[in-house]
């Protein structure tokens, strides 16, 4: 049975703007430590805004950002800054991500594709836009998300997902079966800080498949292929996965991969009382991979 959805309350724009100005102009510069990569207000703004936008913020927002950024996006940048101050987000990693988006790559180049039998994990193409938008508009596919996505939102998400490869050398691969796009599977660094233990430096693995691809083990097979690359070529020490506590199908995939449930947490993007707010987090260490993946 599908859970009822409640709309997320819109943030108070004027209050978010006030807090943002105070954060980047006063609080972060005053708190700057010797090991931080930046100390100036405009540098803090660049890092936080780029990470909230999934790329250079000026590509989608006219300056000044504090006045023109959509309220929810500015609130996400604000939350990242608060996480930096609280020690729950790694400013150096956020800065490296921002610089990579701006043409200063640091990652080991990713292969164009990974293959296992009839499954192909590959980089994204523009022709994926239509099937990806259809996937994101399907209420059954998106039943454990707050809402379905518009075509415009889906295209922006596809570009951001592919951009992760330039940033880190890994990312969510477009998944093909028998030559047809059926979704994505892969690893990425969460943009939003999570209220979980060892949040700094987290890499998650996730998947989203169209309904015709369900029930045939494709998510598990593709995730094993992505994990082999993440633990091998990229030398990641650990990955996590998380989902709504109600999402038993994804939790079964995590368990088939050998992941171990580590903790429960409330998702920070969802309001108190939302049926999807309770989340579960699973972990898998490279050292414990064994035969699971």
Beta strands, then each sheet from edge to edge (+ up, - down):
strand 1: 113-116
strand 2: 119-122
strand 3: 172-177
strand 4: 180-188
strand 5: 204-209
strand 6: 238-244
strand 7: 260-266
strand 8: 278-285
sheet 1: 1+ 2- 3+ 4- 5+
sheet 2: 6+ 8- 7+
end
